[in-house]
Amino acid sequence: MGKSLVAIERRSRDTISEEPVYRWYALNSDIDDLYRSRELLKERELQLSLLTETLPAMLWKAEPDGTIVYVNRKAKNTRLCT
């Protein structure tokens, strides 16, 4: 059995004014690596989420201006952040 491949193809034609087409251009791009990278990123994000939510410590993330953008379950349960 062969390996499946995901690809994208783009075509355009070269014409001079209203004359018939005299040249075609085609570009094939292998986007299989892009799909694999996206799936790997989703897996890693899930692993990180599980880790931060089950961590027995308070964990939060804040922007430089002090805006809190993430709070884990332990910090929420202690009512540190509302």
C-alpha positions, 0 to 999 in steps of 0.5 A, spaced: 500 500 500 502 506 498 502 513 502 496 518 501 499 525 499 495 531 500 496 537 495 494 543 492 494 545 485 494 552 482 493 554 475 493 560 471 494 561 463 498 566 459 495 570 454 496 576 450 490 581 450 484 576 446 489 572 443 488 564 444 492 561 450 499 560 448 502 557 455 499 554 462 503 555 468 501 550 474 504 549 481 503 543 485 504 544 493 505 538 498 501 540 504 501 534 507 506 536 512 502 542 514 496 537 515 501 533 520 504 539 523 497 542 525 495 535 528 501 535 532 500 542 534 493 540 537 495 534 540 501 538 544 496 543 546 491 538 549 497 535 553 499 542 555 491 543 557 491 537 561 497 538 565 496 545 567 489 543 569 491 538 573 497 541 576 496 541 584 498 549 584 495 555 582 497 557 575 495 564 571 498 568 565 497 575 565 499 580 559 504 586 560 498 590 562 496 586 568 490 583 564 489 576 566 488 571 560 488 564 563 487 561 570 487 554 571 482 550 575 486 550 582 486 558 582 479 558 580 477 553 586 481 558 591 477 564 588 483 568 587 481 570 581 473 572 579 
